Amino acid sequence: MALWGSRRRREAEDEALIRSLYNEHGRALIAYATRLTGDRAAAEDVVQETLIRAWRNPDALVNSKGSVRGWLLTVARNIVIDRVRALQARPAEVAPVAGAEPTQDDHADSVVDSMVVMEALESLSEDHRAVLMEVYFRRRSVAETAQTLGIPPGTVKSRSHHALQALRRRFGSRTPSGKG
């Protein structure tokens, strides 16, 4: 029971210390921290952290060579400096630009997909591959593909159908990216 009573007494003393420090030096600390930070809310955070450090180091308040207020102001200044340095150590935050496309984090999957598709295209006959290249990669219509390759439009349709069937069999009805 004595341990419990001494703990409560210590807590009451700690609370009284912080309360008296704030009553005596709080306005000066807030004014000083506001001047340093330019922001009242940030200044209040600095004062709170300063008082926590005073609570953790009560000996520094009693044994310091200067005044208690001088020690508190120095601690507050050091906290502000530490926060500024921490912000400078981080890369600057940049707001997203409206209309800009997001960057792709990792393009390894698309590279692998491209390699798999190219390998699959190589397995097709030259005639089937030529039709798919014109229709899908060069985005030509059936008529344009027929004219470019010098074959009838019906042959373009037939070759593209058979080439796609061969690719589907090769991929086992999966899409190249594995999403299907």
RAQUI-V987783 format. One record per backbone hydrogen bond with DSSP energy under -0.5 kcal/mol. CO is the residue of the C=O (numbers start at 1). NH is the residue of the N-H. E is the energy in kcal/mol with one decimal. If there is no record, write none. Layout:
co | nh | e
CO | NH | E
CO | NH | E
This chain:
co | nh | e
1 | 5 | -2.0
2 | 6 | -2.3
3 | 7 | -2.1
4 | 8 | -2.1
5 | 9 | -2.1
6 | 10 | -2.4
7 | 11 | -2.5
8 | 12 | -2.3
9 | 13 | -2.3
10 | 14 | -2.7
11 | 15 | -2.6
12 | 16 | -2.3
13 | 17 | -2.5
14 | 18 | -2.5
15 | 19 | -2.6
16 | 20 | -2.5
17 | 21 | -2.6
18 | 22 | -2.7
19 | 23 | -2.7
20 | 24 | -2.3
21 | 25 | -3.0
22 | 26 | -2.4
25 | 29 | -2.6
26 | 30 | -2.8
27 | 31 | -2.4
28 | 32 | -2.5
29 | 33 | -3.0
30 | 34 | -2.5
31 | 35 | -2.0
32 | 36 | -2.0
33 | 37 | -2.7
34 | 38 | -3.0
39 | 43 | -2.4
40 | 44 | -2.3
41 | 45 | -1.8
42 | 46 | -2.2
43 | 47 | -2.5
44 | 48 | -2.4
45 | 49 | -2.5
46 | 50 | -2.5
47 | 51 | -2.5
48 | 52 | -2.0
49 | 53 | -2.3
50 | 54 | -2.0
51 | 55 | -2.4
52 | 56 | -2.2
53 | 57 | -1.5
55 | 58 | -0.6
57 | 60 | -1.0
57 | 61 | -0.8
58 | 62 | -1.4
59 | 63 | -3.3
60 | 64 | -0.8
67 | 71 | -2.0
68 | 72 | -2.6
69 | 73 | -2.8
70 | 74 | -2.1
71 | 75 | -2.3
72 | 76 | -2.5
73 | 77 | -2.4
74 | 78 | -2.4
75 | 79 | -2.2
76 | 80 | -2.3
77 | 81 | -2.6
78 | 82 | -2.6
79 | 83 | -2.3
80 | 84 | -2.4
81 | 85 | -2.6
82 | 86 | -2.3
83 | 87 | -2.2
84 | 88 | -2.2
85 | 89 | -1.8
86 | 90 | -0.9
97 | 100 | -1.8
103 | 105 | -0.6
107 | 111 | -2.0
108 | 112 | -2.6
109 | 113 | -2.8
110 | 114 | -2.4
111 | 115 | -2.3
112 | 116 | -2.5
113 | 117 | -2.6
114 | 118 | -2.7
115 | 119 | -2.2
116 | 120 | -2.3
117 | 121 | -2.7
118 | 122 | -2.0
119 | 123 | -0.9
120 | 123 | -0.6
121 | 124 | -1.3
125 | 129 | -2.8
126 | 130 | -2.3
127 | 131 | -1.7
128 | 132 | -2.2
129 | 133 | -2.6
130 | 134 | -2.0
131 | 135 | -2.7
132 | 136 | -2.6
132 | 137 | -1.1
133 | 137 | -0.6
133 | 138 | -1.8
134 | 140 | -2.3
141 | 145 | -2.7
142 | 146 | -2.7
143 | 147 | -2.3
144 | 148 | -2.6
145 | 149 | -2.8
146 | 150 | -1.3
146 | 151 | -1.9
152 | 155 | -0.6
152 | 156 | -1.6
153 | 157 | -2.2
154 | 158 | -2.4
155 | 159 | -2.9
156 | 160 | -2.4
157 | 161 | -2.2
158 | 162 | -2.5
159 | 163 | -2.5
160 | 164 | -2.4
161 | 165 | -2.1
162 | 166 | -2.1
163 | 167 | -2.2
164 | 168 | -2.6
165 | 169 | -2.3
166 | 170 | -2.2
167 | 171 | -2.5
168 | 172 | -0.8
168 | 173 | -2.1
169 | 172 | -0.5
171 | 174 | -1.0
175 | 178 | -2.2
178 | 180 | -0.8
